[in-house]
Amino acid sequence: MLSLFRKTPILGALLAQVIALPVVAAVTGPLSTSVERLPLIVIALVLQGALAALLCALFRLPRWWLLIAFLFPLAMGSAMLLGNLPAWPFGIAFLILALIFSNTTRGRVPLYLTNAETASVLKDLMRDRNAKSMLDLGCGLGGVVRALDGEGRQARGVENAPAVYLAARLLSVIAGKGEIRRGDLWKTDVSDADMVYAFLSPTPMPALWQKLSTEMKPGSLFVSNSFAVPGVDPDEIWELSDSRKTRLFLYPIGKAVEQTPA
Ligand SMILES: C[S@@+](CC[C@H](N)C(=O)[O-])C[C@H]1O[C@@H](n2cnc3c(N)ncnc32)[C@H](O)[C@@H]1O
């Protein structure tokens, strides 16, 4: 069960709310004759959030899920108490968030973007290695693709979140730089890229290395922003001087890489 929650924390968070609900109802029910309606609702919402957060802690969910578990009932309750709010802004907000983040619960890779300093270092890296083609797996808004495309280099990106893909595609068409495709990075052909770049999360790194080390061509290079491949020594680690002290892990393909003992 805990490993399921580690993979899909939203399930643990939902279960925590479901378990907390009858407990809170049992505790606050008898108070309904002695406490006024509004304070009672507030007490119930705070209890619901606190209990759900406690359960999330027991389920060993990351800390930010505890905060979400606590605030969720209060946010729901406030929205209901405010009564006559129109429903459509919530519907549109939900739709936009779903189009941007729908893949996050499955893939455990949220959207955050490579900064301009890092993109510039990646461009120098391609120049130094005479790399002509690059592929950004999970390209977000396509900033890296556009920054690296041109001067004889071809840059491509693949992105599966619908709204993010559309924005990336549009920006690249307007800029006339790079090629953005909608698709799943796991099904993407990486065999002709001189350099593959990824800025994902710790979760997919072992499986990603499995894919890249078997499918990329010998002599090519895999660069991971911030997340190392567990158990595999990178050839080089570049620590940049940007504000977030970005670290780039460089893995040449086809060169014997040392496996770090587990
Ligand atoms: C941390 S962002 C990095 C964006 C971009 N590479 C950059 O560095 O600016 C990761 C991106 O990967 C996308 N992503 C996650 N899983 C994916 C998958 N299976 N296939 C394609 N894209 C994916 C996410 O939607 C998100 O836009």
The ligand as a Gaussian input file, in Angstrom:
#p B3LYP/6-31G(d) Opt

LIG

0 1
 C       10.588000      19.697000     -15.575000
 S        9.772000      19.980000     -17.096000
 C       11.155000      20.389000     -18.114000
 C       10.772000      21.192000     -19.335000
 C       11.908000      21.467000     -20.309000
 N       12.622000      20.262000     -20.666000
 C       12.872000      22.456000     -19.716000
 O       13.910000      21.971000     -19.249000
 O       12.604000      23.644000     -19.712000
 C        9.351000      18.318000     -17.550000
 C        8.362000      18.222000     -18.665000
 O        8.244000      16.857000     -19.022000
 C        6.907000      16.619000     -19.421000
 N        6.669000      15.176000     -19.347000
 C        6.515000      14.412000     -18.237000
 N        6.325000      13.134000     -18.556000
 C        6.352000      13.065000     -19.916000
 C        6.215000      12.001000     -20.851000
 N        6.014000      10.746000     -20.454000
 N        6.314000      12.292000     -22.160000
 C        6.516000      13.566000     -22.581000
 N        6.648000      14.611000     -21.743000
 C        6.579000      14.373000     -20.421000
 C        6.108000      17.441000     -18.421000
 O        4.809000      17.716000     -18.903000
 C        6.963000      18.694000     -18.305000
 O        6.560000      19.658000     -19.256000

